[in-house]
Amino acid sequence: MPDDVYNRNVEIVNERKQIKTPNPSNELYSEAYNKYYPEISKKVSDMRTKVIIGKDTIENYDKLIEQLRNDPTLKQVADEMTEAYHKKMESQ
């Protein structure tokens, strides 16, 4: 790689290091998230992997996503995280 290209890339990386985009979910707490989300996430990740390697169909992946949309546990996670987010925003 030519020196001028390398130096330009280093400058770009250093500029981007200075810009931070806040993650709104930082510092949020939910019992339901801590208890249920790892399992939900694993189910989705495992199904995604199965679809990619051809062990399952995209239709079954879509069915899983639809089941999760109607899952009261995931709704509880979302509700608690939403409530925690609103409390965080009110206190700022």
BELKAJO-V688400 format. One record per residue. N is the residue number from 1. PHI is phi in whole degrees, -180 to 180 (NA if undefined). PSI is psi in radians with two decimals (999 if undefined). D_LAST is the distance of its C-alpha to the last C-alpha in whole Angstrom. Layout:
{{N | PHI | PSI | D_LAST} {N | PHI | PSI | D_LAST}}
//
This chain:
{{1 | NA | 2.28 | 47} {2 | -63 | 2.61 | 47} {3 | -58 | -0.71 | 46} {4 | -66 | -0.64 | 44} {5 | -69 | -0.77 | 43} {6 | -59 | -0.83 | 41} {7 | -63 | -0.67 | 40} {8 | -64 | -0.75 | 38} {9 | -64 | -0.69 | 37} {10 | -62 | -0.74 | 35} {11 | -61 | -0.76 | 34} {12 | -62 | -0.80 | 32} {13 | -62 | -0.77 | 31} {14 | -64 | -0.66 | 30} {15 | -64 | -0.76 | 28} {16 | -69 | -0.49 | 26} {17 | -64 | -0.50 | 25} {18 | -79 | -0.37 | 23} {19 | -95 | 2.12 | 21} {20 | -116 | 2.25 | 18} {21 | -99 | 2.05 | 17} {22 | -68 | 2.50 | 14} {23 | -96 | 1.97 | 15} {24 | -64 | -0.29 | 12} {25 | -88 | -0.12 | 14} {26 | -61 | 2.45 | 14} {27 | 70 | 0.24 | 13} {28 | -93 | 2.54 | 14} {29 | -131 | 2.38 | 16} {30 | -149 | 2.19 | 19} {31 | -59 | -0.79 | 23} {32 | -63 | -0.72 | 24} {33 | -60 | -0.85 | 23} {34 | -63 | -0.59 | 24} {35 | -83 | -0.75 | 27} {36 | -107 | -0.55 | 28} {37 | -63 | -0.67 | 27} {38 | -57 | -0.71 | 29} {39 | -68 | -0.74 | 32} {40 | -62 | -0.80 | 31} {41 | -61 | -0.71 | 30} {42 | -65 | -0.72 | 33} {43 | -58 | -0.81 | 35} {44 | -66 | -0.78 | 34} {45 | -63 | -0.76 | 35} {46 | -63 | -0.76 | 38} {47 | -66 | -0.73 | 39} {48 | -59 | -0.76 | 38} {49 | -64 | -0.76 | 40} {50 | -60 | -0.70 | 43} {51 | -66 | -0.76 | 43} {52 | -62 | -0.72 | 43} {53 | -89 | 0.03 | 46} {54 | 86 | 0.24 | 48} {55 | -86 | -0.24 | 48} {56 | -147 | 2.95 | 46} {57 | -100 | 2.75 | 46} {58 | -65 | -0.49 | 43} {59 | -64 | -0.71 | 44} {60 | -67 | -0.61 | 43} {61 | -62 | -0.80 | 39} {62 | -61 | -0.68 | 39} {63 | -63 | -0.74 | 40} {64 | -61 | -0.80 | 37} {65 | -62 | -0.73 | 34} {66 | -64 | -0.71 | 36} {67 | -61 | -0.74 | 36} {68 | -67 | -0.60 | 32} {69 | -62 | -0.52 | 31} {70 | -100 | 0.08 | 33} {71 | -78 | 2.11 | 32} {72 | -64 | -0.48 | 30} {73 | -67 | -0.79 | 29} {74 | -66 | -0.61 | 27} {75 | -63 | -0.71 | 26} {76 | -62 | -0.76 | 25} {77 | -59 | -0.87 | 23} {78 | -62 | -0.74 | 21} {79 | -64 | -0.78 | 20} {80 | -66 | -0.70 | 19} {81 | -68 | -0.66 | 17} {82 | -64 | -0.77 | 16} {83 | -62 | -0.76 | 15} {84 | -63 | -0.67 | 13} {85 | -64 | -0.79 | 11} {86 | -63 | -0.71 | 10} {87 | -63 | -0.72 | 9} {88 | -62 | -0.76 | 7} {89 | -69 | -0.60 | 5} {90 | -66 | -0.57 | 6} {91 | -83 | -0.09 | 4} {92 | -92 | 999 | 0}}
//
